[in-house]
Amino acid sequence: MKFKILTALLLASFTTYAQNNCQMFRTGKFQNINKGVVNSTIERNDSIQHEYFADKEIKLKITWIDNCTYKLKLVLGNDAFWNGRPKDLSTPDLIVRITKTNGNEYEQESRSEGDDFIYKSTLIKIE
């Protein structure tokens, strides 16, 4: 019984620590890395995120759900972004959850609302 209580307390303290660390990733410049490859560069303030990948640029509105979870809603995309997409493809909101922090990087999982596919990557804070 003591072991179960101790384990529960340790898990709660690790969860609290991870959520407190999420605050340092609300703003800044990041590189999104998936399988060792830089997929995009992200610049974020507390309410807007700009993403740059190849010749594509998008602007997203950020709504923080809790310390480690936020929603991204597409606001703007440049011509290269729109030209590379099927015309009838919707742009659903994304839910992003920071799952682990380590120094200047964090692991995240994101999914489109209404979709079961989860995209996982690591973001490194470069500024």
Contacts in CASP RR format, 6 or more apart in sequence:
PFRMAT RR
TARGET T0000
AUTHOR 0000-0000-0000
METHOD contacts of the structure
MODEL  1
MKFKILTALLLASFTTYAQNNCQMFRTGKFQNINKGVVNSTIERNDSIQH
EYFADKEIKLKITWIDNCTYKLKLVLGNDAFWNGRPKDLSTPDLIVRITK
TNGNEYEQESRSEGDDFIYKSTLIKIE
18 68 0 8 1.000
18 98 0 8 1.000
18 100 0 8 1.000
18 101 0 8 1.000
19 66 0 8 1.000
19 67 0 8 1.000
19 68 0 8 1.000
20 67 0 8 1.000
21 101 0 8 1.000
21 106 0 8 1.000
22 67 0 8 1.000
22 68 0 8 1.000
22 98 0 8 1.000
22 101 0 8 1.000
22 106 0 8 1.000
23 67 0 8 1.000
24 101 0 8 1.000
24 125 0 8 1.000
25 98 0 8 1.000
25 101 0 8 1.000
25 106 0 8 1.000
25 123 0 8 1.000
25 125 0 8 1.000
26 44 0 8 1.000
26 46 0 8 1.000
26 64 0 8 1.000
27 44 0 8 1.000
27 45 0 8 1.000
27 46 0 8 1.000
28 43 0 8 1.000
28 44 0 8 1.000
28 45 0 8 1.000
28 125 0 8 1.000
28 127 0 8 1.000
29 41 0 8 1.000
29 42 0 8 1.000
29 43 0 8 1.000
29 44 0 8 1.000
29 125 0 8 1.000
29 126 0 8 1.000
29 127 0 8 1.000
30 41 0 8 1.000
30 42 0 8 1.000
30 43 0 8 1.000
30 44 0 8 1.000
30 123 0 8 1.000
30 124 0 8 1.000
30 125 0 8 1.000
30 126 0 8 1.000
31 38 0 8 1.000
31 40 0 8 1.000
31 41 0 8 1.000
31 42 0 8 1.000
31 123 0 8 1.000
31 124 0 8 1.000
31 126 0 8 1.000
32 38 0 8 1.000
32 39 0 8 1.000
32 40 0 8 1.000
32 41 0 8 1.000
32 42 0 8 1.000
32 51 0 8 1.000
32 121 0 8 1.000
32 122 0 8 1.000
32 123 0 8 1.000
33 39 0 8 1.000
33 121 0 8 1.000
33 122 0 8 1.000
33 123 0 8 1.000
33 124 0 8 1.000
34 119 0 8 1.000
34 120 0 8 1.000
34 121 0 8 1.000
34 122 0 8 1.000
39 53 0 8 1.000
39 121 0 8 1.000
40 51 0 8 1.000
40 52 0 8 1.000
40 53 0 8 1.000
41 51 0 8 1.000
41 52 0 8 1.000
41 53 0 8 1.000
42 49 0 8 1.000
42 50 0 8 1.000
42 51 0 8 1.000
42 52 0 8 1.000
42 123 0 8 1.000
43 49 0 8 1.000
43 50 0 8 1.000
43 52 0 8 1.000
44 50 0 8 1.000
44 62 0 8 1.000
46 62 0 8 1.000
46 64 0 8 1.000
47 61 0 8 1.000
47 62 0 8 1.000
48 59 0 8 1.000
48 60 0 8 1.000
48 61 0 8 1.000
48 62 0 8 1.000
48 75 0 8 1.000
49 59 0 8 1.000
49 60 0 8 1.000
49 61 0 8 1.000
49 62 0 8 1.000
49 72 0 8 1.000
50 57 0 8 1.000
50 58 0 8 1.000
50 59 0 8 1.000
50 60 0 8 1.000
51 57 0 8 1.000
51 58 0 8 1.000
51 60 0 8 1.000
54 80 0 8 1.000
55 78 0 8 1.000
55 80 0 8 1.000
56 77 0 8 1.000
56 78 0 8 1.000
56 80 0 8 1.000
56 81 0 8 1.000
56 84 0 8 1.000
57 77 0 8 1.000
57 78 0 8 1.000
57 80 0 8 1.000
57 81 0 8 1.000
58 74 0 8 1.000
58 76 0 8 1.000
58 77 0 8 1.000
58 78 0 8 1.000
58 81 0 8 1.000
59 74 0 8 1.000
59 75 0 8 1.000
59 76 0 8 1.000
59 77 0 8 1.000
60 72 0 8 1.000
60 73 0 8 1.000
60 74 0 8 1.000
60 75 0 8 1.000
60 94 0 8 1.000
61 72 0 8 1.000
61 73 0 8 1.000
61 75 0 8 1.000
62 70 0 8 1.000
62 71 0 8 1.000
62 72 0 8 1.000
63 70 0 8 1.000
63 71 0 8 1.000
63 73 0 8 1.000
64 70 0 8 1.000
65 71 0 8 1.000
65 95 0 8 1.000
68 97 0 8 1.000
68 98 0 8 1.000
68 99 0 8 1.000
69 95 0 8 1.000
69 96 0 8 1.000
69 97 0 8 1.000
69 98 0 8 1.000
70 95 0 8 1.000
70 96 0 8 1.000
71 93 0 8 1.000
71 94 0 8 1.000
71 95 0 8 1.000
71 96 0 8 1.000
72 93 0 8 1.000
72 94 0 8 1.000
72 96 0 8 1.000
72 110 0 8 1.000
73 93 0 8 1.000
74 91 0 8 1.000
74 93 0 8 1.000
92 112 0 8 1.000
92 113 0 8 1.000
92 114 0 8 1.000
92 115 0 8 1.000
93 112 0 8 1.000
93 113 0 8 1.000
94 110 0 8 1.000
94 111 0 8 1.000
94 112 0 8 1.000
94 113 0 8 1.000
95 110 0 8 1.000
95 111 0 8 1.000
95 112 0 8 1.000
95 113 0 8 1.000
96 108 0 8 1.000
96 109 0 8 1.000
96 110 0 8 1.000
97 108 0 8 1.000
97 109 0 8 1.000
97 110 0 8 1.000
98 106 0 8 1.000
98 107 0 8 1.000
98 108 0 8 1.000
99 106 0 8 1.000
99 107 0 8 1.000
99 108 0 8 1.000
99 109 0 8 1.000
100 106 0 8 1.000
100 107 0 8 1.000
101 107 0 8 1.000
104 124 0 8 1.000
104 125 0 8 1.000
104 126 0 8 1.000
105 122 0 8 1.000
105 123 0 8 1.000
105 124 0 8 1.000
105 125 0 8 1.000
106 122 0 8 1.000
106 123 0 8 1.000
107 120 0 8 1.000
107 121 0 8 1.000
107 122 0 8 1.000
107 123 0 8 1.000
108 120 0 8 1.000
108 121 0 8 1.000
108 122 0 8 1.000
108 123 0 8 1.000
109 118 0 8 1.000
109 119 0 8 1.000
109 120 0 8 1.000
110 118 0 8 1.000
110 119 0 8 1.000
111 117 0 8 1.000
111 118 0 8 1.000
111 119 0 8 1.000
END
